[in-house]
Amino acid sequence: MHTSWPTTDFMKKIKINLSTLILLVLLQVSSVSFADPFKNSRQINTGNVFSFASEILKEEREIYISFPANYSHSVHKYPVIIVLDGEYLFPLVTSIVKHQASRNYMPESIVVGISNNTGKRMEMAMEIFHEDGAPFFFGENLGQPDKYLAFFKEELIPSLEKQYRINSHRTIIGMSPTFGPVLEAFWNQPDLFRGYIVLAAEIGKYLKNGERIADKLLNSFKLKNRDKSAIYIGTSSKDVANKGLEEAKLYSDLKVVQQNKNYENLNYKFELLQDEDNYGMAIKGVHNGLRTIYPPELWDINYKDFWRGDEPTNALIEVYEQLTNDYGFEVVPIESAFYSVNNLVKTAEILGRQERNSQLQKWLSMAISYYPKSPILMDMQKELHRKLAHAE
């Protein structure tokens, strides 16, 4: 039989076709792998939105609520932070609170935002005036902060207490016109909140009775029936620069007062934030306001001191009992945090590596009393029990 071998031209065609095929396959693989690198899309939940029907406000308000990440693991109650101008400030406050709490700078908290979805923001503004008597705020139905305090006291807070695990420590945050309910509560209903944050403050303006807001604040600091509280009043340097030397001098004078005058049961701070504008000061203002309520000298908790000591569990309990006494609610340690050693889980891991099994056993029992539904803590306890049983 005679066999005829392929010609050179035929072989070239095969090579060309094979190269084309390989190229097409590679392009197909490339399109599958790299054309759309964003896959398996899912939403990140930063909170819940509710519609709240209020008889006092005679309308439905949107309410935003954010919970601590381990809320479902715990049994204790949390402080609540009520944020006015929720559509603007709620995401900011939620992020700062979660960050601060994760570093042990404050307790984990439930954040509640009140939106202006009905367009009635100016109702919360106080009627305040320039020195010459000209009104400062403009808008319909000004001067109703009392109505919003009634809404908080009679409707919102009782509903939150009924639905969620919140304790008696409440903070309120307002900015520019919405600082009205914040100051009104501080002056006239001191039992309603324990923390107050006033952003874009207007302390150089005057009330209806002719009293300057700064003077009204200083006089209210002297209240004897106030529970232990904290108030932060911040504004921006650019705002003050636009208002003249007298306003700048006011903040300078208040700084001197702040350095020399302490009040029983009250921590306070007036602050002029440099290189910030009216609403742009909110990030620093919220951060510094929370640190006024939860000062670093009380919240600098170094867990290394616990695990280096002979009785880490007793040492931690002692620190948190002191914070509980200071704040009037049960302050508990955090379960875990992003790359931090100052939490229950990380200390348990370290005690395990140190082979301090009896101390680890006590630590885990304490931790699970705070977070009885924590999968990681329960798994650690089971693993320790297996280890101890095997050692016997």
N, C-alpha and C positions, 0 to 999 in steps of 0.2 A: 504494500500500500504506500502510496506516495503522500507524504505530508507536506503541506505548504505553510511555511512560517509567515506570520504577519509582517506586512511591509513596515518600513520605517515611518511612513506617513500615518499608517493606522495606529501604530504605537503612540505617536505624538498626540493623536486625537484622544486615545484612551487616557493619557496622562493629563491632558487638558480637561477632559470631562471629570476625571477623578478629583483633580484639584478644585474644579468648580463645585463638585458635590461636597467636598470637605469644607470649603468656604461657606457654602449654604448651611451646612450643619452647625458650624461654629457661630454663624450669624444668628441662627435660630436659638442656640443655647444662650448666646449673649443677650438676645432680646428677652428670653425667659428670665434670665438671672438679673439683668441690670437695667432693663428699660423702665421698670417700675419698682424701685427699691423700697418704697413706702407701702408695706403690706400689713394685713391684720389690724386695721385701724380700730381703735376703741377710744371712748371718751374717758377723760380723767375727771373724777367727781370731786369738786372742791366744796360741795355743800348742797343743800336742798332749798327749793323755793316753795313757799306756801302762800295761799291767799287767806288773809285773816279778816274776818268780818267784824268790824268794830261798831258798837252802838254809840260809843262816845264820839268817835270821829265821823260817824254816819257815812261810812264808806268801807270798801275793801282795800286793804293795803297789802302789798307784796312784802313778805317776810323771808329773809335768807337766814339759814341756820347751818353752821359748820360744827362738827363734833371732833373731839380728839380721835386720833387714828385707832386707839385701843379702847374706845368707849364700850364696845361689845364684850371686851375681856374683863371689865372691871365691875365693881359693885358700889363704889363710892360716888359721892356727889361732886359736881364740878362748879367752879365760879362761872358766872355768866358775864359777858361783855356786850352791851347794847350799843350798836353803832348807827348813828344817824347818817343821812346821806349814803344809805347802804349801797346804791348802785355804783357809787364812786369809791367809797372807803372800805366796803366789806371785803373785797378780794385782798386789798392791801393789809388790813388789820388781821385777817385770817392768816395770811402768810407770815407776818411778823410774829403773831402769837404762837404759831406752830414752831417757828424757828427758835424763839426765845425759850419756849417750854422744852424743846428737845435738847437744849444745852443746859437745862436746869436753872435758867434765869428767872423763871416764874412757873406757877402751876399750869398744867394743861387746863384749857378752858373751853366752854361752849361760846361761840360767837354768834350773835343775832343781829342781822342788819335790817334796818327799817328803810324801805325805798321811798322815793318821792313819785311813785307811779301815778298818783292822782294830781300831780302838779300843784301841790299846796305847800311847798317847802317854806315859803315866807311866813306861813302861820306860826312857825316855831321861832321866828325872829323876835327879839325883844325890841320894844320901842326905845331906841337910844338916839342921842342927839349930839351934834357938834357943840362946841363951847358957846357959839352964838345963837344956839337954839334951833338951828336948821336940822331936820331929820336926817339920820344917817342911812337907814334902810328904807327902801321903797317897795311897795307891792300891796296887793289886796289882803285884807284881814290880818295885818301885822299884830304882834303882841298877844299871841295865844299859847305861850309855852306851858301854862298851867293845864290847858286841855290835854296836852301830850303827856304831862306827868300823870294825870288822871288815867289816861289810856294805859300807861305803863303799869301803874299801881293796881288798877281795878280789873284790867282785862289781860294785858300781855303777860305780865309776870306770873299771875296765878295760873294762866294756861300753860306756861312753860313749866312751872313747878309740878303741875298735874301730869304733864306728858313726858317730861324728861327728868333726869337726875341732876338738878341744879341745886346749889347750896345758897346760903344767905349773902355771900360776898358778890356784890354786883358793881360793875364799872359802866360808866356811860361816856361816849365820845361824840362830840359835835364840832362842827367847823363853820366859821363865819356865821351866817344867820342861824344855823342850827345849834350854835352853842347856847341858845336861849334856854332850852330845857335843862342843860347841864348846869348853868349858873343858878337857875331858879330852884333846882333841886338842892344844890349846895347851900343856898341861902335859907330856904324855907322848908325843905323836907329832908333834913340830913339823915333820916333813918332809911331813906329809899335806896341810896347808893353808898358805897364805901370808896370807890375810885372815880375820879373825874378828870377827863382830858379835854381841854379847850384848845382847839386849833384855829389859827388865823384870828387870834383874840383882838378885841378892840377895847382895851382897858383904859384908854385915854378918853373915851366917850362918856356921856352923861346920861343918867336915868331920868325918868319923868320928874322925879322930886328934886332934880338938880345935883344929886350926889354922883361923883365920878365913880366909874366901875372899879377902878383900882382901889379907891378908898373903901368902897362897899366890901370888896374882897378882904382887905386887911382887917376891917372891923368884924367880919364874919369869922375870921380865924380865931377870934377870942371866945366863940361859943363854948360853953361848959358842958352842954348836954350831947356833944357830938361823940359818936363811937369812933374808934381809931380809923382814920381816913387819910386819903392822899389826893392832892389836886395838882395838876400840871397846867400851866397857862403859857402857851407859846405863840409867837408870831414871827414874821420874817423881817430881816433887815431891810429888804427893799420896800416893804410896806411902810415901815417906820420912817425910812428916808423920804418917802413921799409926803409924810405928815408933818415934817418940820422938827426943829430942835427940841421943842418942848416935849414931844412924845419920846424922843430919844433920851432926854434927861429923865423922864419918868422911869424908863427901864433901868437906867443907870442907878437911880435912887432905890428902886425895888431890889436890885442886886445887892446893894448895901444892907437893906433890911433883911434880906434872905440870909446873908452871912452872919448877922448879929442877933436875929430874933427867932427863937424856937417857940412852938406852941404845943400844948399838951394834946396828945392824941391826933396830931395832924402833921403829916409830911407834905411840904409844898415846894413848888419850883416855878419861878417866872423865868422864861428863857427867850432871848432874842437870837434867832437862828440866822447866822451869817450866810450871805450869798444865796438866799432862798427868796422865792416870791410867795404870793398870797396862798395859793393852794399847793404849790410845789413844796412847801415846808412839811407836808403831811407825813412823808416817810420818816424823816427825823423826828417829827413831833410825836407820832404814835410810838416810835421806839423809845424816845426819852420819857414820854408820859408813862409807859408801862414800867420803865426802870424807876420812876418816881414812886409808883405804887408798890413795886417789888424791888427795893433797892439792893444793889450788888453786895453790900456789906452783910445782908441777911441771907442772900441766895448764892453765895460763893461756896458751894458744897463740893468738896473734893473727896470722891469715893476712894481714892488711894489711901487716905487716912484710915478708912474703914478696914480694907483688907490687909493693911499692914499691922493693924492692931490685933489684940488677943481675942476680942469679942466684936467682930464686925456688925453682927445683927443688932446687938444692944446699942452700939455706937450710932448706927443709922437711926434707930428708933428714937434715941435721945434728941438728935438733931431735928427730926420731923415733928416730934412732940413740941419742941420749942417754937417751930414755925406755926404749928396748930394753935398754940397759945397766943402767939403774936397776932394772928389773923382771924381767929374766932371760927374757923372751920377746919375740918380734917384735911391737912395737907399730906399728900402721899407721894412717895418716890415714883419716878416714871419707870415704865416696864422696860423699854429699850429705846435706842436712838441711833441715828446714822453716824457711824464711826466715832462713838463716844464711849468712854469707860464709865461715865457717871450715871449708871442706871442699874437696875436689878439684874437683868440678864447678863450683862458683861461682867459684873462682879461675881456672879455665880460661875461663869466660865473660868475666871481667874482663880477662885477658890478651888475649883476642880483641878486645875493644872497644878496648884500648890499641894494637892493631895490632902487638903484639910477637910476631910469628909464630914466630921461632926459639925464643924462650922458651916459647911455647905448645906447640910441637912436643915439646920436652924434657919439659914438664910432663905432657902427655897420654901420652907413652911411659911415664913413671914411674907415672902413675895406672893405666894399663891393666896394668902389671905387678902391681899390687895387686888389681885387679878386671878380670881378662881376659874375663869374661862380661858386662860392663856394657854394655847397649845404648846408653845415653846417651853414655858416654865413647867408644865405638867410632864412633858417629855423628858426634861432634865431631871425631874424628881424620879420618874420611873427608871431612868438609866442609873441614877445613883443607887436606888433600891436593888437593882440587879447586880450592880457592882459590889455592894455590901453583902448581899446574899451569897455571891460567888466566893467572896473572901472568907466567909464562914465555912 
